[in-house]
Amino acid sequence: MTIIEIRPFRNGWKCFEAPGVEPVFLSQEQAIDYATCRACFRSGEIRILDCDGAVERIIPFSDADRKL
């Protein structure tokens, strides 16, 4: 199961997938789009965190959700 976290980071949003895979985006929507594209062939969830580190929202995804 893949977990991608989107966190606030210095005037932007960081997508954390694994150490070394942490791109930063200006808007939260851009970060969500990136995470959705990275998750297209896997199952797991995208977690959107607030500035305190608490989970604000979860976007689940699975192989069954994929459109061919």
N, C-alpha and C positions, 0 to 999 in steps of 0.2 A: 504494500500500500504506500502510495506516494503522498507526502504532505508538503505543500508549498505554503509558506507564511508570507504575508504582506504586512510590513511594519512601517510606521512613520520613521523618516530618517532625514535629518537636515534639509528642510524645505522640500521634501519629496517623499517618495515611498520606495522601500526596498523589498524586492522579492527574494526570499531566502529559500533556495531549493537544496543546496548542499554547500559545504565550505568551498569557497572559490567561485560559486555560482550565485552571485548576489547583485544583479543589476539594479540600478536606481532610476526611478521615473519621476517626472514632475507631477503627474496626477495619479490619483488612486485608480481611475478607470484604465489608464495605460498599463498599470501594474497588473490589474485583473485580466486584461486582454492578453498580456504576455504569459501570465500563469496559465490561463485557459489554453493557449496554444501549446505550451510545454507539456500540458497534461493530456493532450488529445489521444494518445495511445496507451494510457495507463488507467488504473483505478486508484482512488484516494480522495483527498479533499484539499481545497484551498481555504486557508484560515486567514481572516483579516483581523489584525490585532490593533488595539488602540494604543495610545502613548504610554499607558501603564503596563502593557503586555498582556492584558486580558483579551480573550477572544470576543470580538465584536460581532462577527458574522462568519458562517461556514458555508462554502459552496462545494457540495459533494459532486464527484464525477466518477464514471465507471465506463468500462468497455461497451456496455449496453447503451449508454447515452450518446455514443459516437454516431455521427451521420456519415454514411459512405458516399 
